[in-house]
């Protein structure tokens, strides 16, 4: 199979038939073998009924329905697990991503041998204050922190080799950082393509300003996991040891000062330096234990099911 089109969605009943027809037209024009995977992330409108109807009319349409809203990352995870195409395309269901971009994305993966191509919505039709400016700041921070030089991490239109999506773990709200996850997994040929961004035709955006705050927090998580995720003791143990040694040396100095240098001075417990050294040793011990517990958890954790599926087409 040439292509798997993975489309996470939430309350997009108006746009689904038009998006489906547009994708099918592109697939037939280029004679691709394909599947369309709609992942209904707990929609409360008639989205699942529309998907069921499309699946009945077109055997290439498949659907996964969550019991409730679990988030875009979980929807992509479910879609990636089912995708069978040699090239996997992800796109949003709101018609802001153009299916006409698919053939060039497919070519870049199959002929130019990219592992991943990320779309870049260079010209946007979103609010400048609410989305464009925060998005630019977010992408700048992501580039500096991750070392992946993309202009638009948030773009939902991306293309992957099948092997890429089968070897990355998308959890939490990490869908913004799939290129970073791919790089950390060892897939180094990551490119970018300018894509058309269209104004929303139906409904309203499901994402608010909070996504940028969550995005920055997830960026810190990605950095930590990629650097110390497999060896938390290297961070917490090092910091804990440094803090403990500093506190111990300070307390040792106070003891020597009281016993041999300034024997008639104040009691050690009356000196604020004593409590600073004691606090440093306590914090050091706690950091060391945090690293130790992190190592234990890492070696004993089980992969929990992160979402519940109510129906599969």
SULKAMO-V257235 format. One record per residue. RES is the residue in one small letter. PHI is phi in degrees with one decimal (* if undefined). Layout:
RES:PHI
RES:PHI
This chain:
x:*
x:-73.4
x:-135.3
x:-117.2
x:-102.7
x:-101.2
x:-128.3
x:-76.1
x:-153.7
x:-146.2
x:55.7
x:-126.9
x:-61.4
x:-71.1
x:-86.9
x:-61.8
x:-60.7
x:-65.2
x:-63.8
x:-59.3
x:-63.6
x:-65.7
x:-63.0
x:-60.2
x:-60.1
x:-65.8
x:-63.1
x:-70.7
x:-61.6
x:-101.5
x:56.5
x:-86.7
x:-85.7
x:-154.8
x:-140.6
x:-113.3
x:-107.7
x:-91.6
x:-111.2
x:-84.4
x:-87.6
x:76.6
x:-62.3
x:-106.7
x:-100.2
x:-94.2
x:-56.3
x:-66.9
x:-63.6
x:-65.0
x:-62.1
x:-61.5
x:-65.8
x:-64.2
x:-66.0
x:-68.0
x:-82.0
x:-131.0
x:-65.3
x:-80.9
x:-93.2
x:-126.0
x:-140.2
x:-129.6
x:-118.4
x:-83.9
x:-65.3
x:-150.5
x:-75.6
x:-111.1
x:110.5
x:-63.9
x:-62.1
x:-67.5
x:-64.5
x:-64.8
x:-58.1
x:-65.5
x:-66.3
x:-62.7
x:-64.7
x:-94.4
x:-62.9
x:-117.2
x:-69.0
x:-64.1
x:-120.3
x:-112.2
x:-109.8
x:-108.8
x:-155.0
x:-81.6
x:-94.3
x:-92.0
x:70.5
x:-82.1
x:-99.1
x:-91.9
x:-62.8
x:-64.2
x:-78.6
x:-59.7
x:-56.8
x:-70.0
x:-62.1
x:-61.8
x:-64.4
x:-62.2
x:-76.3
x:-82.5
x:-97.5
x:-87.7
x:63.5
x:-74.3
x:-79.3
x:-152.2
x:-123.0
x:-105.4
x:-73.5
x:-126.4
x:-82.7
x:-66.0
x:-110.5
x:-112.8
x:-115.5
x:-92.0
x:-63.0
x:-64.5
x:-76.3
x:-77.5
x:-127.4
x:-64.5
x:-65.6
x:-59.3
x:-65.5
x:-64.6
x:-64.7
x:-61.9
x:-66.1
x:-63.0
x:-63.6
x:-65.4
x:-63.3
x:-65.5
x:-80.0
x:-91.0
x:81.8
x:-94.3
x:-93.5
x:-116.3
x:-87.8
x:-144.5
x:-71.0
x:-81.8
x:-59.8
x:-77.0
x:-86.4
x:-141.4
x:-126.9
x:-137.5
x:-67.9
x:-57.6
x:-63.5
x:-69.2
x:-70.8
x:-83.8
x:-121.6
x:-123.8
x:-112.3
x:-97.3
x:-138.8
x:57.9
x:-126.3
x:-85.5
x:-61.1
x:-66.2
x:-112.5
x:-57.6
x:-59.1
x:-69.6
x:-61.6
x:-65.0
x:-62.2
x:-65.5
x:-81.5
x:110.6
x:-94.5
x:-94.3
x:-90.8
x:-114.8
x:-123.2
x:-141.7
x:-133.5
x:-67.3
x:-123.9
x:-76.5
x:-110.5
x:-106.2
x:-65.7
x:-62.2
x:-95.8
x:-128.2
x:64.5
x:-136.4
x:-63.5
x:-93.0
x:-118.7
x:-109.2
x:-63.9
x:-61.8
x:-65.8
x:-75.2
x:-63.2
x:-61.9
x:-62.7
x:-65.8
x:-65.0
x:-65.2
x:-63.3
x:-64.0
x:-61.7
x:-59.4
x:-60.1
x:-64.5
x:-66.4
x:-71.6
x:-93.8
x:-125.9
x:-59.3
x:-96.0
x:-148.8
x:-59.8
x:-63.7
x:-65.4
x:-88.9
x:-68.9
x:-65.2
x:-65.4
x:-62.1
x:-63.2
x:-63.9
x:-61.9
x:-62.6
x:-64.7
x:-63.6
x:-61.2
x:-64.1
x:-64.6
x:-63.6
x:-64.7
x:-66.3
x:-61.9
x:-61.9
x:-62.6
x:-65.6
x:-63.2
x:-62.1
x:-73.4
x:-79.9
x:-124.3
x:-106.6
x:-121.0
x:-67.4
x:-97.4
x:-78.9
x:-65.0
x:-62.7
x:-58.0
x:-70.5
x:-94.3
x:-102.1
x:-61.4
x:-61.5
x:-63.0
x:-72.3
x:-65.6
x:-66.7
x:-64.3
x:-63.0
x:-61.8
x:-67.6
x:-65.1
x:-63.1
x:-59.6
x:-63.4
x:-65.7
x:-63.6
x:-62.8
x:-65.8
x:-60.9
x:-64.7
x:-64.3
x:-66.0
x:-60.0
x:-63.9
x:-64.5
x:-61.6
x:-61.1
x:-88.4
x:-118.1
x:-69.1
x:-112.4
x:-74.1
x:-84.3
x:-71.8
x:-97.3
x:-153.9
x:-117.3
x:-100.6
x:-95.5
x:-160.1
x:-132.4
x:-103.0
